[in-house]
Amino acid sequence: MRAYVLKQYGGPEGSQLMDVPAPVPRPRDILVEVRAAGLNPVDFKFRQGKLRAILRPKLPFVLGNEFAGEVIAVGSDVKRFGVGDRVFARVAKDRAGAFAEQACVDEDDAAHMPRNLDFTAAAAVPLAALTALQALRDELGVQPGQKLFISGGAGGVGTFAIQIAKGMGAYVTTTASKRGEALVRSLGCDEVIDYTVQDISSEQGRFDAGLELIGGKTLEQMFEIMKPGARIVSVAALPEPQTAIRDLGDRRALAAIFWLISYGIRSRARRAGVSYRYLFMHPSGSDLALLAELIEQGKLKAVVDRTYPFARIAEALDYVESGRAKGKVVVTNP
Ligand SMILES: NC(=O)c1ccc[n+]([C@@H]2O[C@H](COP(=O)([O-])OP(=O)(O)OC[C@H]3O[C@@H](n4cnc5c(N)ncnc54)[C@H](OP(=O)(O)O)[C@@H]3O)[C@@H](O)[C@H]2O)c1
């Protein structure tokens, strides 16, 4: 089968479309004919080798973290899926393999596709929507009437986060440039700050909770705009030790490194009286089923910015790497 394979960390030249053997399902796996795969910043960061400290699979390695498609075989212990089912999934990080004609996923990480979506829109959902849901529900515990700030609302995660937060009853403010403003407003955002002309620091002490999708200076400024006692969860900055210990297994040395490099962020959070957490999103078939329900009820939609044929995946990944995508980018198999 054709697959987009990482052969050497670095630039795009280290990855290529090539023929590889089709994956063989383990007992709890479903084997899926991939009809569309979503792209995410993690794909180019992984290709660059930026995640090597926490994830180091043997190369060559088939890239890609989410897909939608049709089940073509099931492992001996699979209970919930059968051949012909239309499914979508965020694949476990250490397996990946979504940028291929066929991919395997543990049945616990997959769900039936929303009936009202085609494969392209369904492939745009898993990673970004699960991230938004888990951050807002599990880390921030967003409550009706709370003032929530989301940095970078026009991208993959942000477009889902705005809709989910509005569904939870929050008052949502986000940053977007002129290019993204109409989009975030169409998703229900209450206030938009154009980060290219206005510094968010002027919003001092206004927010009960923050979802941080940009990192760097944006995170630093977010501490200033929170009320004392507020919570910030970031998926773009640095893991703090609690998350590192929980999510990186028993690699204590790594947790110590994250303790050290997140020290500045944690000190800043303490000074502002704000709690800071990092989130590694988790694949979850049950959360995906919940998102599918919201989509079928018309309460959540996937925003697909661009689609590319699978053969042009390198170009699609370049576009994601440009950092300008509005919503999601998807590659489709014929
Ligand atoms: N930890 C996890 O488990 C996890 C999960 C998912 C994602 N992430 C991370 O979360 C981050 C966001 O992911 P994503 O998929 O949403 O990214 P994305 O789709 O690539 O985000 C692109 C959007 O960000 C906007 N943007 C860029 N710079 C901005 C700034 N300074 N302020 C406000 N908006 C800005 C761009 O808008 P303009 O073009 O208008 O500037 C563009 O629409 C990435 O770093 C990703 O790796 C982590």
Ligand as a Chemical Component Dictionary entry (heavy atoms), coordinates in Angstrom:
data_LIG
# 
_chem_comp.id                   LIG 
_chem_comp.type                 NON-POLYMER 
_chem_comp.pdbx_formal_charge   0 
_chem_comp.three_letter_code    LIG 
# 
loop_
_chem_comp_atom.comp_id 
_chem_comp_atom.atom_id 
_chem_comp_atom.alt_atom_id 
_chem_comp_atom.type_symbol 
_chem_comp_atom.charge 
_chem_comp_atom.model_Cartn_x 
_chem_comp_atom.model_Cartn_y 
_chem_comp_atom.model_Cartn_z 
_chem_comp_atom.pdbx_ordinal 
LIG N1  N1  N 0  -0.719 18.775 23.666 1  
LIG C1  C1  C 0  -1.587 18.241 22.814 2  
LIG O1  O1  O 0  -2.087 17.119 23.042 3  
LIG C2  C2  C 0  -1.960 18.986 21.574 4  
LIG C3  C3  C 0  -3.082 18.613 20.828 5  
LIG C4  C4  C 0  -3.447 19.391 19.717 6  
LIG C5  C5  C 0  -2.696 20.500 19.357 7  
LIG N2  N2  N 1  -1.594 20.818 20.099 8  
LIG C6  C6  C 0  -0.814 22.030 19.780 9  
LIG O2  O2  O 0  -1.692 23.135 19.879 10 
LIG C7  C7  C 0  -1.288 24.156 18.968 11 
LIG C8  C8  C 0  -2.491 24.592 18.122 12 
LIG O3  O3  O 0  -2.878 23.521 17.285 13 
LIG P1  P1  P 0  -3.858 23.784 16.052 14 
LIG O4  O4  O 0  -4.096 22.490 15.383 15 
LIG O5  O5  O -1 -5.015 24.602 16.488 16 
LIG O6  O6  O 0  -2.901 24.719 15.142 17 
LIG P2  P2  P 0  -3.177 25.365 13.718 18 
LIG O7  O7  O 0  -4.467 24.857 13.171 19 
LIG O8  O8  O 0  -1.962 25.211 12.902 20 
LIG O9  O9  O 0  -3.343 26.935 14.076 21 
LIG C9  C9  C 0  -3.296 27.827 13.038 22 
LIG C10 C10 C 0  -4.032 29.098 13.408 23 
LIG O10 O10 O 0  -3.337 29.778 14.460 24 
LIG C11 C11 C 0  -3.519 31.195 14.262 25 
LIG N3  N3  N 0  -2.402 31.896 14.896 26 
LIG C12 C12 C 0  -1.093 31.804 14.598 27 
LIG N4  N4  N 0  -0.372 32.599 15.420 28 
LIG C13 C13 C 0  -1.257 33.201 16.255 29 
LIG C14 C14 C 0  -1.139 34.118 17.345 30 
LIG N5  N5  N 0  0.048  34.578 17.737 31 
LIG N6  N6  N 0  -2.268 34.478 17.994 32 
LIG C15 C15 C 0  -3.478 34.018 17.611 33 
LIG N7  N7  N 0  -3.657 33.156 16.585 34 
LIG C16 C16 C 0  -2.553 32.747 15.917 35 
LIG C17 C17 C 0  -3.514 31.353 12.779 36 
LIG O11 O11 O 0  -4.326 32.463 12.489 37 
LIG P3  P3  P 0  -3.796 33.658 11.533 38 
LIG O12 O12 O 0  -3.370 33.019 10.264 39 
LIG O13 O13 O 0  -5.002 34.492 11.382 40 
LIG O14 O14 O 0  -2.673 34.319 12.259 41 
LIG C18 C18 C 0  -4.132 30.048 12.250 42 
LIG O15 O15 O 0  -5.490 30.199 11.897 43 
LIG C19 C19 C 0  -0.124 23.570 18.181 44 
LIG O16 O16 O 0  1.079  23.990 18.773 45 
LIG C20 C20 C 0  -0.288 22.061 18.354 46 
LIG O17 O17 O 0  0.924  21.348 18.222 47 
LIG C21 C21 C 0  -1.213 20.090 21.182 48 
# 
loop_
_chem_comp_bond.comp_id 
_chem_comp_bond.atom_id_1 
_chem_comp_bond.atom_id_2 
_chem_comp_bond.value_order 
_chem_comp_bond.pdbx_ordinal 
LIG N1  C1  SING 1  
LIG C1  O1  DOUB 2  
LIG C1  C2  SING 3  
LIG C2  C3  SING 4  
LIG C2  C21 DOUB 5  
LIG C3  C4  DOUB 6  
LIG C4  C5  SING 7  
LIG C5  N2  DOUB 8  
LIG N2  C6  SING 9  
LIG N2  C21 SING 10 
LIG C6  O2  SING 11 
LIG C6  C20 SING 12 
LIG O2  C7  SING 13 
LIG C7  C8  SING 14 
LIG C7  C19 SING 15 
LIG C8  O3  SING 16 
LIG O3  P1  SING 17 
LIG P1  O4  DOUB 18 
LIG P1  O5  SING 19 
LIG P1  O6  SING 20 
LIG O6  P2  SING 21 
LIG P2  O7  DOUB 22 
LIG P2  O8  SING 23 
LIG P2  O9  SING 24 
LIG O9  C9  SING 25 
LIG C9  C10 SING 26 
LIG C10 O10 SING 27 
LIG C10 C18 SING 28 
LIG O10 C11 SING 29 
LIG C11 N3  SING 30 
LIG C11 C17 SING 31 
LIG N3  C12 SING 32 
LIG N3  C16 SING 33 
LIG C12 N4  DOUB 34 
LIG N4  C13 SING 35 
LIG C13 C14 SING 36 
LIG C13 C16 DOUB 37 
LIG C14 N5  SING 38 
LIG C14 N6  DOUB 39 
LIG N6  C15 SING 40 
LIG C15 N7  DOUB 41 
LIG N7  C16 SING 42 
LIG C17 O11 SING 43 
LIG C17 C18 SING 44 
LIG O11 P3  SING 45 
LIG P3  O12 DOUB 46 
LIG P3  O13 SING 47 
LIG P3  O14 SING 48 
LIG C18 O15 SING 49 
LIG C19 O16 SING 50 
LIG C19 C20 SING 51 
LIG C20 O17 SING 52 
# 
